[in-house]
C-alpha cells in the first residue's frame, strides 16, 4: 500500500487546494484544486487529476498535452484541507510550455544529480563521462573522488572562494557517482542525517551511541 492510501482530506470546506512539487529538485510546479473524486482517481491511477473550476469538470493534468504528473508521494497539511503532491513530471507542467507556472530560478539538488547519474548509467552514450567512470569501476571512481576532495582542501587553504565552489561542485558530482556505484541512494544518506539530527536535538550532556554533531 502506498504511503498516501490512508490520507483523509477534509472536503467539507469545498475544493481542496493542491500544490504540485517536483520530487527531485523540489521545484514548485503549479497549484490546482481537487474534489473527492479527483483525489480518489489520483490515488488509484497515481497520476494527478484535478477539478477544473472554469470548466466545471474533472480533468487529468496532461490529458491533451501528454505532460502527465506521476505521483511519488502526498502530504496533507495540519488542518487536512490542503494537499502537497510530490510528482515526477513528464515534460513541462505549465500550459505555456514552462516547467513551472511560477517564475522560479533554476534549482539543483543532490537528488537531481542522483537522477542524472542514474539516467547516464541506463544509457549507452559512450561519450558520457559518467558512463566512462562507471565502466572503469570503483577504483577509478574512488580515486577521482579523493582527488577532487583534495582540490577543495587546496582551495580552502588558498582562501579562494571561486576555487572552493568549483571544486566542491566536482566533489558532489563524484560523490554521486560513488554512491551509485556502491548501491547507496541519497535517501539512505538522508536517513542517517535525520537520525543524527534527532540525536543531537535529544542530547542532554550524556554520550550517545549515535554520533552527535
N, C-alpha and C positions, 0 to 999 in steps of 0.2 A: 504494500500500500504506500502511495506517495505521502510525503510529509504534510501535504496540504489537504488530504482527504477528510480530515476531521475538522477543518475550519467551518465555523458557523457565522457568517456575516449577518449583520442586523439590517434587514431591508425595510424595517418599519418606518424609516425616515424617507424612503423613496429610493431613487437610484444610488448605487454605490460608486463613489469616485474611485478611479483606478489609475495608478501610476505604473508605467512600464519602465523598467530599468535594465540595461544590458547586464547580463550575469557576469561577464568577464571584466569589462573596463568600468562598470558602474555608471555609465553614462545614462542620464535620464532621457528616455526616448519620447514619451508622449503621455497625455492624460486623457482618459476616456471614462465611460460610465457603463455599469452593468446592472441589469435586473437579475432576479434569481435564476431565470432560465439561461441567461448568458453565462452566469457563473458556473452552473452545472455543466453546460456544454464545454466550457473552458477546462474544467476538471476532467471531463470524460475524454475529450479529444486531445488534450494537452497542447492546444494552440489557443490563442486569445480570441474570444468573442466579446463583442460589446453590444450595448443597446443604443441605437442612434436616436438622439433627441430630435434632430431635424427631420429625419425620415420616418421616425416613429416605428422602428422595426429592429429586429436582431440583425447584426452583421458580423461576419468573421473578418477580422483585420487581415487585409491582403487578399480578400476574395476576388478582386478584379485584377490587382497588380501581381499577385503571386507572392508578395512580400509578407508572408505569414510570420507570426511571432510565436516561436516554440517556447512553451512554459518549462522553466527549470525549477522554480520554487515560488511560493506565495506566502505573504505575511499580512495579517490583519493588524490594524492599529489597536490601541488600548480600549477604544470605545466600540470596536468591531464594526465601524461604519465607514472605513476606508481601507483600500487594498493596495498592497505593493506586490507587483509580479516581476520576478526576475526572468528575463527572456533571452533566448538565443535568436536574434533577428535574422530572417532570410532576406537579405537586401536592406535598403533604406526603410525607415519606419514612416517618415513624414510623406504626405501625398505630394509634396513639392519636389520630392526626389532626394532630400537630405536625410542623413542618418537620424537626426533628432528634430522634433518640432520646435525645439528651443535653440537659440543661437549660442551654443556652448563651445568653449575651446576644446581642442583635441585632448583626450586623456589617454594615458598609457600606464598599465599596471603590470604586476608580476603575472597575473592570470592571462593577460594579453600576450605576454612573452611566452608563457607556457603553451597557449593555444597555437601561436605561430610556430613554435618548435614542433609541436605535435603534427601540424599540417605539413611541415617540411619533411618530417620523418615518414609520413604516409605518401609523399610524392616521390616521383622518380627523377626529379630535377638534379642531375649530377653537377650542375653549376652552383648549387646552393652550398654555402659554407657550412650550414648546419648539417646537411647530408654528408658532407666531407668528414666532419668531426665524428658523427655517429658511425660512419663506416670505418673510421680509424680505430675506434674503440676507447675504452675507459682510460688507458694510459695516456693517450694524446689529449683527451678531454680534461683529465685532472691536471696535466702539465700546463695546458693553456689557462685553466682557471687560476693556478698558482702564479703563473707569470703576470696575469692581469691584476691579481690581488697585490703583488709586489709593486706594480706600477702605481697603484693607489697610494701605497706607503711612500714611494719616492715623491709623488706629487704633494702629499701632505707635508713631508719634511721640507720640500722646497717652497711651501706655503703658496702653491699655485692653484687657485680655486678652479680655474678652467681645466687644468690637467686632472685634478681630482674628480671633477664632474664627468669628464670624458672617460676616464679610466674606470670610475665607478659604474658607468653605464655598461662598459665591457665586462666588468665583473658580474653584474646582474644577468647579462645575457649568457655568459659562460656557466654561471651557476645554474641557470635554467636548463642548459644542455646537460650538465652533470646530473641534475635531479632527474631529468627524463631518462637518461641512460641508467640511472640507479633504480628506476621504478618508483620514485618518490614524487608525490604531487605537491603543489602549493598548499592544498588543503591539509595534507599531512603536516606540513610545517606550521600552518596556522593553528592546528590542534595543540602542538607543543607550545607555541607562543601564548595561546589563550590559557593553557594550564599554568604557565609560569606567571602570567599576569594575575591570574586568580590567586595564586600562592602569595604573590607579592602583596596583594590587597589584604590578605588574611594574616600576613606576617606580623607577629606581636613580640618580636625580640628573641624567639627561640629558633634554633636551626631547623629548617625543614628538610625532608627527604628530597624535595624538588628544588632545583637551583633557583635562587632568587636574584632579581636584578637590583 
